Amino acid sequence: MSMGEKIRSLRAGQGKTLRETGDIFGVKLNTVYRWEHNITAPRAVMLNKMSEHYGVPLEWFFRTENGSL
């Protein structure tokens, strides 16, 4: 699962729209869209905020299917 797919699954798991997620993290919905479609990646500070908000370890965003970083 790519980082974008992970971000999308976290958002969808909470039933949030792109706009609602953007509001939570202080970015535009287009930014969330670009993250979810692997066009751009969130900066480290934003990944840390997402990690705290969603309750997942920061390294989870970087793990591959086989569990390696």
PDB file of N, CA, C and O in Angstrom:
ATOM      1  N   MET A   1       0.847  -1.165   0.000  1.00  0.00           N
ATOM      2  CA  MET A   1       0.000   0.000   0.000  1.00  0.00           C
ATOM      3  C   MET A   1       0.900   1.237   0.000  1.00  0.00           C
ATOM      4  O   MET A   1       1.822   1.343   0.808  1.00  0.00           O
ATOM      5  N   SER A   2       0.627   2.155  -0.898  1.00  0.00           N
ATOM      6  CA  SER A   2       1.432   3.375  -0.977  1.00  0.00           C
ATOM      7  C   SER A   2       1.077   4.327   0.165  1.00  0.00           C
ATOM      8  O   SER A   2       0.068   4.139   0.844  1.00  0.00           O
ATOM      9  N   MET A   3       1.898   5.337   0.369  1.00  0.00           N
ATOM     10  CA  MET A   3       1.609   6.319   1.397  1.00  0.00           C
ATOM     11  C   MET A   3       0.260   6.992   1.128  1.00  0.00           C
ATOM     12  O   MET A   3      -0.528   7.199   2.052  1.00  0.00           O
ATOM     13  N   GLY A   4       0.001   7.327  -0.113  1.00  0.00           N
ATOM     14  CA  GLY A   4      -1.269   7.950  -0.468  1.00  0.00           C
ATOM     15  C   GLY A   4      -2.460   7.065  -0.151  1.00  0.00           C
ATOM     16  O   GLY A   4      -3.482   7.539   0.344  1.00  0.00           O
ATOM     17  N   GLU A   5      -2.324   5.779  -0.438  1.00  0.00           N
ATOM     18  CA  GLU A   5      -3.403   4.836  -0.129  1.00  0.00           C
ATOM     19  C   GLU A   5      -3.621   4.736   1.381  1.00  0.00           C
ATOM     20  O   GLU A   5      -4.752   4.589   1.844  1.00  0.00           O
ATOM     21  N   LYS A   6      -2.546   4.816   2.134  1.00  0.00           N
ATOM     22  CA  LYS A   6      -2.662   4.769   3.590  1.00  0.00           C
ATOM     23  C   LYS A   6      -3.384   6.007   4.105  1.00  0.00           C
ATOM     24  O   LYS A   6      -4.252   5.911   4.973  1.00  0.00           O
ATOM     25  N   ILE A   7      -3.027   7.162   3.570  1.00  0.00           N
ATOM     26  CA  ILE A   7      -3.686   8.401   3.979  1.00  0.00           C
ATOM     27  C   ILE A   7      -5.175   8.336   3.633  1.00  0.00           C
ATOM     28  O   ILE A   7      -6.020   8.713   4.445  1.00  0.00           O
ATOM     29  N   ARG A   8      -5.490   7.862   2.443  1.00  0.00           N
ATOM     30  CA  ARG A   8      -6.891   7.743   2.026  1.00  0.00           C
ATOM     31  C   ARG A   8      -7.652   6.781   2.937  1.00  0.00           C
ATOM     32  O   ARG A   8      -8.792   7.056   3.313  1.00  0.00           O
ATOM     33  N   SER A   9      -7.034   5.660   3.292  1.00  0.00           N
ATOM     34  CA  SER A   9      -7.726   4.689   4.140  1.00  0.00           C
ATOM     35  C   SER A   9      -7.990   5.255   5.535  1.00  0.00           C
ATOM     36  O   SER A   9      -9.035   4.977   6.123  1.00  0.00           O
ATOM     37  N   LEU A  10      -7.061   6.041   6.068  1.00  0.00           N
ATOM     38  CA  LEU A  10      -7.272   6.663   7.366  1.00  0.00           C
ATOM     39  C   LEU A  10      -8.425   7.666   7.305  1.00  0.00           C
ATOM     40  O   LEU A  10      -9.281   7.697   8.189  1.00  0.00           O
ATOM     41  N   ARG A  11      -8.438   8.476   6.263  1.00  0.00           N
ATOM     42  CA  ARG A  11      -9.502   9.474   6.091  1.00  0.00           C
ATOM     43  C   ARG A  11     -10.851   8.796   5.936  1.00  0.00           C
ATOM     44  O   ARG A  11     -11.820   9.156   6.604  1.00  0.00           O
ATOM     45  N   ALA A  12     -10.908   7.818   5.056  1.00  0.00           N
ATOM     46  CA  ALA A  12     -12.164   7.119   4.794  1.00  0.00           C
ATOM     47  C   ALA A  12     -12.640   6.364   6.029  1.00  0.00           C
ATOM     48  O   ALA A  12     -13.843   6.261   6.270  1.00  0.00           O
ATOM     49  N   GLY A  13     -11.718   5.845   6.797  1.00  0.00           N
ATOM     50  CA  GLY A  13     -12.068   5.125   8.015  1.00  0.00           C
ATOM     51  C   GLY A  13     -12.787   5.996   9.028  1.00  0.00           C
ATOM     52  O   GLY A  13     -13.552   5.503   9.856  1.00  0.00           O
ATOM     53  N   GLN A  14     -12.535   7.294   8.956  1.00  0.00           N
ATOM     54  CA  GLN A  14     -13.221   8.230   9.847  1.00  0.00           C
ATOM     55  C   GLN A  14     -14.443   8.861   9.168  1.00  0.00           C
ATOM     56  O   GLN A  14     -15.150   9.668   9.770  1.00  0.00           O
ATOM     57  N   GLY A  15     -14.679   8.481   7.907  1.00  0.00           N
ATOM     58  CA  GLY A  15     -15.829   9.014   7.191  1.00  0.00           C
ATOM     59  C   GLY A  15     -15.706  10.487   6.857  1.00  0.00           C
ATOM     60  O   GLY A  15     -16.719  11.176   6.734  1.00  0.00           O
ATOM     61  N   LYS A  16     -14.493  10.982   6.710  1.00  0.00           N
ATOM     62  CA  LYS A  16     -14.251  12.394   6.419  1.00  0.00           C
ATOM     63  C   LYS A  16     -14.103  12.638   4.923  1.00  0.00           C
ATOM     64  O   LYS A  16     -13.630  11.773   4.186  1.00  0.00           O
ATOM     65  N   THR A  17     -14.508  13.813   4.488  1.00  0.00           N
ATOM     66  CA  THR A  17     -14.314  14.228   3.099  1.00  0.00           C
ATOM     67  C   THR A  17     -12.914  14.812   2.954  1.00  0.00           C
ATOM     68  O   THR A  17     -12.211  15.045   3.937  1.00  0.00           O
ATOM     69  N   LEU A  18     -12.528  15.041   1.700  1.00  0.00           N
ATOM     70  CA  LEU A  18     -11.247  15.705   1.462  1.00  0.00           C
ATOM     71  C   LEU A  18     -11.232  17.075   2.134  1.00  0.00           C
ATOM     72  O   LEU A  18     -10.239  17.455   2.754  1.00  0.00           O
ATOM     73  N   ARG A  19     -12.329  17.811   2.011  1.00  0.00           N
ATOM     74  CA  ARG A  19     -12.418  19.150   2.601  1.00  0.00           C
ATOM     75  C   ARG A  19     -12.307  19.096   4.130  1.00  0.00           C
ATOM     76  O   ARG A  19     -11.576  19.883   4.731  1.00  0.00           O
ATOM     77  N   GLU A  20     -13.030  18.173   4.746  1.00  0.00           N
ATOM     78  CA  GLU A  20     -12.979  18.055   6.206  1.00  0.00           C
ATOM     79  C   GLU A  20     -11.568  17.708   6.673  1.00  0.00           C
ATOM     80  O   GLU A  20     -11.089  18.240   7.674  1.00  0.00           O
ATOM     81  N   THR A  21     -10.918  16.828   5.954  1.00  0.00           N
ATOM     82  CA  THR A  21      -9.551  16.445   6.307  1.00  0.00           C
ATOM     83  C   THR A  21      -8.609  17.618   6.128  1.00  0.00           C
ATOM     84  O   THR A  21      -7.733  17.846   6.962  1.00  0.00           O
ATOM     85  N   GLY A  22      -8.781  18.365   5.048  1.00  0.00           N
ATOM     86  CA  GLY A  22      -7.980  19.567   4.843  1.00  0.00           C
ATOM     87  C   GLY A  22      -8.158  20.559   5.976  1.00  0.00           C
ATOM     88  O   GLY A  22      -7.190  21.153   6.452  1.00  0.00           O
ATOM     89  N   ASP A  23      -9.401  20.737   6.407  1.00  0.00           N
ATOM     90  CA  ASP A  23      -9.673  21.651   7.517  1.00  0.00           C
ATOM     91  C   ASP A  23      -8.996  21.191   8.801  1.00  0.00           C
ATOM     92  O   ASP A  23      -8.466  22.008   9.554  1.00  0.00           O
ATOM     93  N   ILE A  24      -9.014  19.906   9.048  1.00  0.00           N
ATOM     94  CA  ILE A  24      -8.384  19.358  10.257  1.00  0.00           C
ATOM     95  C   ILE A  24      -6.896  19.688  10.278  1.00  0.00           C
ATOM     96  O   ILE A  24      -6.347  20.061  11.315  1.00  0.00           O
ATOM     97  N   PHE A  25      -6.243  19.546   9.109  1.00  0.00           N
ATOM     98  CA  PHE A  25      -4.786  19.719   9.050  1.00  0.00           C
ATOM     99  C   PHE A  25      -4.349  21.081   8.527  1.00  0.00           C
ATOM    100  O   PHE A  25      -3.155  21.333   8.366  1.00  0.00           O
ATOM    101  N   GLY A  26      -5.319  21.963   8.260  1.00  0.00           N
ATOM    102  CA  GLY A  26      -4.977  23.318   7.842  1.00  0.00           C
ATOM    103  C   GLY A  26      -4.437  23.425   6.434  1.00  0.00           C
ATOM    104  O   GLY A  26      -3.602  24.281   6.143  1.00  0.00           O
ATOM    105  N   VAL A  27      -4.923  22.541   5.542  1.00  0.00           N
ATOM    106  CA  VAL A  27      -4.515  22.585   4.134  1.00  0.00           C
ATOM    107  C   VAL A  27      -5.762  22.566   3.259  1.00  0.00           C
ATOM    108  O   VAL A  27      -6.864  22.305   3.741  1.00  0.00           O
ATOM    109  N   LYS A  28      -5.583  22.841   1.983  1.00  0.00           N
ATOM    110  CA  LYS A  28      -6.710  22.821   1.050  1.00  0.00           C
ATOM    111  C   LYS A  28      -7.044  21.387   0.656  1.00  0.00           C
ATOM    112  O   LYS A  28      -6.198  20.496   0.730  1.00  0.00           O
ATOM    113  N   LEU A  29      -8.269  21.179   0.243  1.00  0.00           N
ATOM    114  CA  LEU A  29      -8.683  19.835  -0.160  1.00  0.00           C
ATOM    115  C   LEU A  29      -7.846  19.321  -1.325  1.00  0.00           C
ATOM    116  O   LEU A  29      -7.621  18.116  -1.433  1.00  0.00           O
ATOM    117  N   ASN A  30      -7.378  20.218  -2.204  1.00  0.00           N
ATOM    118  CA  ASN A  30      -6.525  19.790  -3.316  1.00  0.00           C
ATOM    119  C   ASN A  30      -5.216  19.189  -2.822  1.00  0.00           C
ATOM    120  O   ASN A  30      -4.666  18.280  -3.443  1.00  0.00           O
ATOM    121  N   THR A  31      -4.728  19.698  -1.709  1.00  0.00           N
ATOM    122  CA  THR A  31      -3.496  19.160  -1.130  1.00  0.00           C
ATOM    123  C   THR A  31      -3.720  17.727  -0.661  1.00  0.00           C
ATOM    124  O   THR A  31      -2.894  16.851  -0.916  1.00  0.00           O
ATOM    125  N   VAL A  32      -4.828  17.490   0.021  1.00  0.00           N
ATOM    126  CA  VAL A  32      -5.150  16.134   0.483  1.00  0.00           C
ATOM    127  C   VAL A  32      -5.303  15.211  -0.731  1.00  0.00           C
ATOM    128  O   VAL A  32      -4.818  14.080  -0.716  1.00  0.00           O
ATOM    129  N   TYR A  33      -5.974  15.690  -1.774  1.00  0.00           N
ATOM    130  CA  TYR A  33      -6.134  14.907  -3.004  1.00  0.00           C
ATOM    131  C   TYR A  33      -4.763  14.515  -3.572  1.00  0.00           C
ATOM    132  O   TYR A  33      -4.548  13.363  -3.949  1.00  0.00           O
ATOM    133  N   ARG A  34      -3.847  15.474  -3.629  1.00  0.00           N
ATOM    134  CA  ARG A  34      -2.510  15.190  -4.187  1.00  0.00           C
ATOM    135  C   ARG A  34      -1.751  14.184  -3.334  1.00  0.00           C
ATOM    136  O   ARG A  34      -1.015  13.351  -3.865  1.00  0.00           O
ATOM    137  N   TRP A  35      -1.923  14.252  -2.012  1.00  0.00           N
ATOM    138  CA  TRP A  35      -1.284  13.255  -1.148  1.00  0.00           C
ATOM    139  C   TRP A  35      -1.847  11.874  -1.441  1.00  0.00           C
ATOM    140  O   TRP A  35      -1.100  10.908  -1.601  1.00  0.00           O
ATOM    141  N   GLU A  36      -3.181  11.788  -1.511  1.00  0.00           N
ATOM    142  CA  GLU A  36      -3.833  10.487  -1.684  1.00  0.00           C
ATOM    143  C   GLU A  36      -3.551   9.853  -3.033  1.00  0.00           C
ATOM    144  O   GLU A  36      -3.611   8.630  -3.167  1.00  0.00           O
ATOM    145  N   HIS A  37      -3.247  10.662  -4.029  1.00  0.00           N
ATOM    146  CA  HIS A  37      -2.957  10.151  -5.366  1.00  0.00           C
ATOM    147  C   HIS A  37      -1.457  10.121  -5.669  1.00  0.00           C
ATOM    148  O   HIS A  37      -1.045   9.985  -6.821  1.00  0.00           O
ATOM    149  N   ASN A  38      -0.656  10.249  -4.617  1.00  0.00           N
ATOM    150  CA  ASN A  38       0.809  10.156  -4.730  1.00  0.00           C
ATOM    151  C   ASN A  38       1.400  11.145  -5.718  1.00  0.00           C
ATOM    152  O   ASN A  38       2.414  10.863  -6.357  1.00  0.00           O
ATOM    153  N   ILE A  39       0.766  12.308  -5.845  1.00  0.00           N
ATOM    154  CA  ILE A  39       1.304  13.369  -6.694  1.00  0.00           C
ATOM    155  C   ILE A  39       2.363  14.134  -5.919  1.00  0.00           C
ATOM    156  O   ILE A  39       3.419  14.477  -6.449  1.00  0.00           O
ATOM    157  N   THR A  40       2.059  14.395  -4.651  1.00  0.00           N
ATOM    158  CA  THR A  40       3.018  14.981  -3.722  1.00  0.00           C
ATOM    159  C   THR A  40       2.934  14.192  -2.421  1.00  0.00           C
ATOM    160  O   THR A  40       2.009  13.407  -2.211  1.00  0.00           O
ATOM    161  N   ALA A  41       3.905  14.412  -1.565  1.00  0.00           N
ATOM    162  CA  ALA A  41       3.902  13.744  -0.256  1.00  0.00           C
ATOM    163  C   ALA A  41       3.854  14.809   0.829  1.00  0.00           C
ATOM    164  O   ALA A  41       4.409  15.894   0.659  1.00  0.00           O
ATOM    165  N   PRO A  42       3.201  14.507   1.933  1.00  0.00           N
ATOM    166  CA  PRO A  42       3.173  15.462   3.041  1.00  0.00           C
ATOM    167  C   PRO A  42       4.579  15.662   3.609  1.00  0.00           C
ATOM    168  O   PRO A  42       5.409  14.753   3.589  1.00  0.00           O
ATOM    169  N   ARG A  43       4.823  16.852   4.106  1.00  0.00           N
ATOM    170  CA  ARG A  43       6.094  17.118   4.776  1.00  0.00           C
ATOM    171  C   ARG A  43       6.134  16.365   6.102  1.00  0.00           C
ATOM    172  O   ARG A  43       5.106  15.912   6.606  1.00  0.00           O
ATOM    173  N   ALA A  44       7.324  16.242   6.652  1.00  0.00           N
ATOM    174  CA  ALA A  44       7.515  15.478   7.892  1.00  0.00           C
ATOM    175  C   ALA A  44       6.651  16.015   9.031  1.00  0.00           C
ATOM    176  O   ALA A  44       6.085  15.236   9.797  1.00  0.00           O
ATOM    177  N   VAL A  45       6.545  17.332   9.147  1.00  0.00           N
ATOM    178  CA  VAL A  45       5.734  17.924  10.211  1.00  0.00           C
ATOM    179  C   VAL A  45       4.270  17.502  10.059  1.00  0.00           C
ATOM    180  O   VAL A  45       3.603  17.207  11.050  1.00  0.00           O
ATOM    181  N   MET A  46       3.774  17.473   8.822  1.00  0.00           N
ATOM    182  CA  MET A  46       2.391  17.084   8.577  1.00  0.00           C
ATOM    183  C   MET A  46       2.193  15.594   8.850  1.00  0.00           C
ATOM    184  O   MET A  46       1.170  15.202   9.410  1.00  0.00           O
ATOM    185  N   LEU A  47       3.145  14.772   8.466  1.00  0.00           N
ATOM    186  CA  LEU A  47       3.048  13.345   8.761  1.00  0.00           C
ATOM    187  C   LEU A  47       2.988  13.115  10.268  1.00  0.00           C
ATOM    188  O   LEU A  47       2.269  12.235  10.741  1.00  0.00           O
ATOM    189  N   ASN A  48       3.742  13.905  11.012  1.00  0.00           N
ATOM    190  CA  ASN A  48       3.710  13.785  12.469  1.00  0.00           C
ATOM    191  C   ASN A  48       2.324  14.150  13.001  1.00  0.00           C
ATOM    192  O   ASN A  48       1.805  13.479  13.893  1.00  0.00           O
ATOM    193  N   LYS A  49       1.725  15.213  12.456  1.00  0.00           N
ATOM    194  CA  LYS A  49       0.367  15.601  12.867  1.00  0.00           C
ATOM    195  C   LYS A  49      -0.632  14.498  12.535  1.00  0.00           C
ATOM    196  O   LYS A  49      -1.508  14.187  13.343  1.00  0.00           O
ATOM    197  N   MET A  50      -0.502  13.907  11.345  1.00  0.00           N
ATOM    198  CA  MET A  50      -1.405  12.826  10.948  1.00  0.00           C
ATOM    199  C   MET A  50      -1.226  11.620  11.857  1.00  0.00           C
ATOM    200  O   MET A  50      -2.203  10.986  12.257  1.00  0.00           O
ATOM    201  N   SER A  51       0.007  11.309  12.177  1.00  0.00           N
ATOM    202  CA  SER A  51       0.302  10.186  13.058  1.00  0.00           C
ATOM    203  C   SER A  51      -0.398  10.364  14.400  1.00  0.00           C
ATOM    204  O   SER A  51      -1.013   9.433  14.919  1.00  0.00           O
ATOM    205  N   GLU A  52      -0.298  11.563  14.952  1.00  0.00           N
ATOM    206  CA  GLU A  52      -0.937  11.843  16.235  1.00  0.00           C
ATOM    207  C   GLU A  52      -2.459  11.830  16.115  1.00  0.00           C
ATOM    208  O   GLU A  52      -3.146  11.267  16.967  1.00  0.00           O
ATOM    209  N   HIS A  53      -2.981  12.445  15.068  1.00  0.00           N
ATOM    210  CA  HIS A  53      -4.436  12.524  14.890  1.00  0.00           C
ATOM    211  C   HIS A  53      -5.071  11.146  14.713  1.00  0.00           C
ATOM    212  O   HIS A  53      -6.093  10.838  15.326  1.00  0.00           O
ATOM    213  N   TYR A  54      -4.452  10.324  13.869  1.00  0.00           N
ATOM    214  CA  TYR A  54      -5.025   9.015  13.558  1.00  0.00           C
ATOM    215  C   TYR A  54      -4.576   7.906  14.506  1.00  0.00           C
ATOM    216  O   TYR A  54      -5.098   6.792  14.451  1.00  0.00           O
ATOM    217  N   GLY A  55      -3.608   8.208  15.377  1.00  0.00           N
ATOM    218  CA  GLY A  55      -3.151   7.210  16.341  1.00  0.00           C
ATOM    219  C   GLY A  55      -2.357   6.071  15.730  1.00  0.00           C
ATOM    220  O   GLY A  55      -2.456   4.925  16.167  1.00  0.00           O
ATOM    221  N   VAL A  56      -1.567   6.396  14.711  1.00  0.00           N
ATOM    222  CA  VAL A  56      -0.699   5.386  14.097  1.00  0.00           C
ATOM    223  C   VAL A  56       0.754   5.824  14.275  1.00  0.00           C
ATOM    224  O   VAL A  56       1.032   7.022  14.328  1.00  0.00           O
ATOM    225  N   PRO A  57       1.678   4.876  14.369  1.00  0.00           N
ATOM    226  CA  PRO A  57       3.088   5.262  14.483  1.00  0.00           C
ATOM    227  C   PRO A  57       3.557   5.963  13.210  1.00  0.00           C
ATOM    228  O   PRO A  57       3.130   5.612  12.110  1.00  0.00           O
ATOM    229  N   LEU A  58       4.421   6.936  13.358  1.00  0.00           N
ATOM    230  CA  LEU A  58       4.927   7.693  12.219  1.00  0.00           C
ATOM    231  C   LEU A  58       5.532   6.777  11.151  1.00  0.00           C
ATOM    232  O   LEU A  58       5.330   6.992   9.956  1.00  0.00           O
ATOM    233  N   GLU A  59       6.264   5.770  11.584  1.00  0.00           N
ATOM    234  CA  GLU A  59       6.928   4.886  10.610  1.00  0.00           C
ATOM    235  C   GLU A  59       5.935   4.056   9.795  1.00  0.00           C
ATOM    236  O   GLU A  59       6.299   3.521   8.748  1.00  0.00           O
ATOM    237  N   TRP A  60       4.691   3.940  10.258  1.00  0.00           N
ATOM    238  CA  TRP A  60       3.665   3.189   9.517  1.00  0.00           C
ATOM    239  C   TRP A  60       3.495   3.737   8.099  1.00  0.00           C
ATOM    240  O   TRP A  60       3.247   2.975   7.164  1.00  0.00           O
ATOM    241  N   PHE A  61       3.626   5.044   7.940  1.00  0.00           N
ATOM    242  CA  PHE A  61       3.466   5.650   6.623  1.00  0.00           C
ATOM    243  C   PHE A  61       4.550   5.185   5.640  1.00  0.00           C
ATOM    244  O   PHE A  61       4.349   5.226   4.426  1.00  0.00           O
ATOM    245  N   PHE A  62       5.682   4.751   6.164  1.00  0.00           N
ATOM    246  CA  PHE A  62       6.825   4.384   5.328  1.00  0.00           C
ATOM    247  C   PHE A  62       7.007   2.883   5.150  1.00  0.00           C
ATOM    248  O   PHE A  62       7.803   2.454   4.314  1.00  0.00           O
ATOM    249  N   ARG A  63       6.283   2.079   5.922  1.00  0.00           N
ATOM    250  CA  ARG A  63       6.438   0.629   5.834  1.00  0.00           C
ATOM    251  C   ARG A  63       5.928   0.082   4.512  1.00  0.00           C
ATOM    252  O   ARG A  63       4.935   0.565   3.967  1.00  0.00           O
ATOM    253  N   THR A  64       6.611  -0.920   4.009  1.00  0.00           N
ATOM    254  CA  THR A  64       6.193  -1.608   2.800  1.00  0.00           C
ATOM    255  C   THR A  64       5.289  -2.765   3.179  1.00  0.00           C
ATOM    256  O   THR A  64       5.059  -3.022   4.360  1.00  0.00           O
ATOM    257  N   GLU A  65       4.778  -3.461   2.179  1.00  0.00           N
ATOM    258  CA  GLU A  65       3.877  -4.595   2.410  1.00  0.00           C
ATOM    259  C   GLU A  65       4.524  -5.669   3.285  1.00  0.00           C
ATOM    260  O   GLU A  65       3.838  -6.314   4.078  1.00  0.00           O
ATOM    261  N   ASN A  66       5.833  -5.866   3.147  1.00  0.00           N
ATOM    262  CA  ASN A  66       6.493  -6.913   3.937  1.00  0.00           C
ATOM    263  C   ASN A  66       6.943  -6.426   5.314  1.00  0.00           C
ATOM    264  O   ASN A  66       7.584  -7.164   6.062  1.00  0.00           O
ATOM    265  N   GLY A  67       6.598  -5.162   5.645  1.00  0.00           N
ATOM    266  CA  GLY A  67       6.896  -4.633   6.972  1.00  0.00           C
ATOM    267  C   GLY A  67       8.208  -3.898   7.111  1.00  0.00           C
ATOM    268  O   GLY A  67       8.503  -3.358   8.178  1.00  0.00           O
ATOM    269  N   SER A  68       9.008  -3.864   6.048  1.00  0.00           N
ATOM    270  CA  SER A  68      10.282  -3.167   6.137  1.00  0.00           C
ATOM    271  C   SER A  68      10.078  -1.679   5.865  1.00  0.00           C
ATOM    272  O   SER A  68       9.084  -1.259   5.273  1.00  0.00           O
ATOM    273  N   LEU A  69      11.063  -0.897   6.321  1.00  0.00           N
ATOM    274  CA  LEU A  69      11.005   0.555   6.118  1.00  0.00           C
ATOM    275  C   LEU A  69      11.654   0.964   4.831  1.00  0.00           C
ATOM    276  O   LEU A  69      11.691   2.151   4.508  1.00  0.00           O
TER     277      LEU A  69
END
